[in-house]
Amino acid sequence: MEILLQQIINGLVLGSMYALIALGYTMVYGIIQLINFAHGEVLMVGALTAWSIIGVMQSSMPGAPGWVILILAMVIACVVAAALNFVIEKLAYRPLRNSPRLAPLITAIGMSILLQTLAMIIWKPNYKPFPTLLPSAPYNVFGAYITPTQIMILSVTAVALAALMYLVNHTRLGRAMRATAENPRVAGLMGVKPDMVISATFIIGAMLAAIAGVMYASNYGTVQHTMGFLPGLKAFTAAVFGGIGNLGGAVLGGILLGLIEAIGSGYIGTLTGGLLGSHYTDIFAFIVLIIVLTLRPSGLLGERVADRA
């Protein structure tokens, strides 16, 4: 039971990060029917920006508490990621908005490769250790262990998700986002500015990705220019799993995918008689994607227009 509980905790932590990234995919898709494959690279830029800021702050403010440095670095990473995604939408996606769907898809893949290359030039290709800013002593929970970093990840994710749900469902911007998702032309006739709403959606998605990037780096302890590719791909799988275009589906898909990966990696060796080890954990995301696309292409919650952001 202790092993199962430990894997559940690990799965919730991993799934919460997937959920934050998946929300960026599903929000953009809900508005303009575009899969932004550069979203994982926005996460990477946020994590590397935070790494740089933390290094500067540790040298300039040696006595500052670790949690203060982490929060400031996360805020700056969100600003940089939001500015980056705003520029990407304005320069790469907006001119192709009325083009055949294949054109923006290819552009998104090209933007992903471009951002990886630029990050490699700016931050160099080697792996960099991400500083441990919170206490490392774990807490015992019924025989399992959870670290302060993991508690921070779960707490920040819960706050971010609650803030996003409030914004989408109870603010003028959220109403404009829902209207634009349902029918951009009619929304424009009613006084909504679709271009502004789309830009705001990209900015919000980027901020969520940057938060996930900082938490991902804090949890695993390294950053590198290709670090966003696999989490981005798995978060896209989570968005499809839950129902692309549905905010609740993105959260559900992310958490379920994290639990499936964590529990599967803990027991795959036993189930396969030692043939496969825990390092084969990445196969679960794609097994889930194949099953979902085969049996239920619309995802677990489908796509409800009223919930799209």
N, C-alpha and C positions, 0 to 999 in steps of 0.2 A: 504493500500500500504506500510505503514511503516513496518508492521509486515512481509509482503512478502519480502521486501527488506532486513530486518534483517535476515530472514531465508536464503535468498540467500547468504548473506555474510557469515553466519555460515556454510552453505553448501560448499562454495568455500574453506573456511579454512579447514574444515574436509576432503573434497575431495582432496585437495592438499597433505595432509598427506597420505591418502590412495594411491594416485598416486605414491608417493616416495616409499612406501613399495611394491606396486604392481610391480614396475619396477624390484625389486630384484627377485621376483618370475618369471617374464616373461623372464628376461635375462638368468637365470639358465635353465629354461625350453627350451628356444630357442637353447641352446648349447647342453645340454645332456639329454633333455627330462625328467627332474627330477623336482618334486614339493618338494621344500625344506621347509617342515613344521616346521623346527626349525627357520625359518626366523623371526617370531614374537618374539622369545626369544632373537635373536640378537638385535632387537629393544629395548627390556627390559634391556639387559645388557648395551647398550649404554646409556639409560636414567639413570640407577642406577649409572653407572660410572660418568656421568656428575654431578649427585647429590652429590656424594662423593667429586669430584674435586671442585665443587662450595663451599662446606663446608670448605674444606682445604684452598681455596683461600680467602674466606671471613674472616677467622681467621688470616691468614698470611698477607693479603693485605687489611686491613679494609677500606682504602680510594680509592680503585680501582673502576672505573665506572662499573656499572652493565653489560653494553653491552660488555665490554672487558672481564669480567669474563665469560659471557655466550659464547662468541666466543671461548675463550681458552678451556672451558669445552667441547664444541661441537667438537673441533679439537681432543682433547684427547680421547673423546668417539668414534670418527671415527677410530682412530688408534687402540683402544682396540677391537672394533667390527670387524675391518678388520682382525686383528690377529686371533681373535676367529673363524671367518668364514673360514679363510685359513686353520686353524688346523682341523676344522670340515670336510672340503672337503677332505683334505689329509688323515685323519685317518678313517672317517666314510663312505665317498661316493666313493672315488677313488678305494678302493679294490673291490667295488661292481659294478663297472661301466659296466661290461659285464655280470652281473647276471640278472636273471629275474626281471622285473620291480617291482614286489611286495617286493623284498628284500630291495632295497634302500628306498622304501616308508615306510616300517616298521622301518627301521633304522632312518629315518628322524623324525618319531613320537617319537621314543625312545630318540633321541637326544633332542627333545623339552622338554620331561619330565625331562631328566637329567639336562638340563640347568636351568629349573625352580627350581629343587631341590637344585642345587649348589648355585643359587642366593638366595634362602631362607636361606641356611646355612650361606652364606657370609654376606648378608644384613639384615637378620631376616625377618619374615613374615609380620610384621606390616606395615601399610600404613605410608609413610613418606611425609611430606609437601615439595613440590618443591619450592625453594625460588623465589620470584617475583623480577626479576632483571631489568625489564624495567618499565617505568612509567605506572601507572594503569589508569590514566584519559583517558576516551574514547573520540574519535572524532565523531562529529555528521555529518552524510552523508545523507542528504535528509530525516531526521527523524529517520534514523537507526544509530546504534552506532558500531564503530569498534575500538578495542584497539590497542595500539602499539605492543603488542605481536602478535595479529592477522596480523597486517601489516608486522611484521617481518617474520611470517610463510609464507605468500604469496610471499614475496620478496625472501626469501631464497629458496623456492620451485622453483620459476621461474628461478633463477640463476642456481640451481642444475640441473634442467631439460635441460636448454640451454647448460650447460657444457657437460652433458651426450650425448645429440644429436650431439654436435660437435665432441666429442670423437668417437662416433660410426661411424659417416659418413665422417669424414675428417682427421682421424689419421691412422697410420699404425696399431696400436692396434685394432682400430675399424674395419679396413679391415680384420685383422686376425680373429676377433670375428665373422664377417659375413661369412667368408670363413669356419670357423670351424662349424658354425651353419648349413651351407649348406651341407658340407661333410667333416667330420674330417679326413678321410683317405687321400682323395685327397689334402686337405689343408696341411697335413703332408708331402706329396710328393713335394709340392711346397715351402717347407721351413718353414712353420708355425709349431710351437710347441703347439699341442693341450693341453697338460697338463698345460703349462704356461698360455695359453689363458683362460682355465677353471678356474684356480686359480685367475687370474685377474678379471674374471667375478664375482666370489664369493666375492672378496675384494671390488669391486665397489658396488655390491648390499648391502654389509654390511655397507659401509659408508653411503649410502642413507638411510638405515634402522636406523642407529644411529642418523642421522640428524632428521629423522621423530620422533624418540623416544624422543629426547630432546625437539622438538617443541610440541609434544603431552603432555609431562610432563609440559612444560611451560604454555600450554593452559588450562589444567585441574587442575594443581596445586598439583598433588600427583604422587608418584611412588611406585611400589610394584612388587614383584617377578612374579605375574601372569598378569601384565598389558599388556604384548605383545600378549596374546592369542587371544583376541577378535579383536583388530586391524589387527593382522596377518590374521585371518580368513576372515575378511571383505575385506582386500586388495587382498587376493586370489580370493574372489568373484569378486572384481573389475577387476582383471586380466582376469578372465574367461569372464566376462561381455564384456570387450573391445575386447577380442581375445587374448588368451594366446599365447605368443611367439611374439607378436607385440608390439613394444615400444609405438607407438602412441595409440594403443588400451588400454594399461595399463593406460596411462594418461587420456584418454577419459573416461574409465570405472571408474577410481578413482573419477574424478570430478563429473561425473553423479551420482555415488552412494552417494557421499557426499551431493549433492543437493537433491536427492530423500529422503535421511534420514532426512535432516534438514527441508525441506518443509513438508514432511510427518508427522514428529513429531510435527510441528506447527499446523497442521490442523486435525490430526487423531482424536482428541477429538470431534471436530465439526462434522466430517464425520460419526463418530460412535455414535453420540448422548451421548457422555460422557462415553461410555462403555470402551474405551481404552484411556489411557493417554499418555503423551510424553515419559514416561519410557518404552513404548513398541517400541521405535524407532529401536531396534536391529532386529525386525522381517522383516524390509524392505529389508535388505541385502539378507536375505535368500529367501524372496519372489522373488526378482530380479533374484537370482541364479536359482531358480526352473523354472521361466519363460524363461530365456535365454537358459538353458539346454534343455528345452522342444521344444522351437520354433526355436532356432538358436544355436546349440551346438558349432559352431565355433566362436561365439561372434559377436559383432557389426561390427568389421573390419576384422574378419576372421584371418587367419594366412598366412602372406606373407613372404616367406622365405627370400626375399631380405631385409626385415626390421628387421629380427631377430637379436638379439645381443647375 
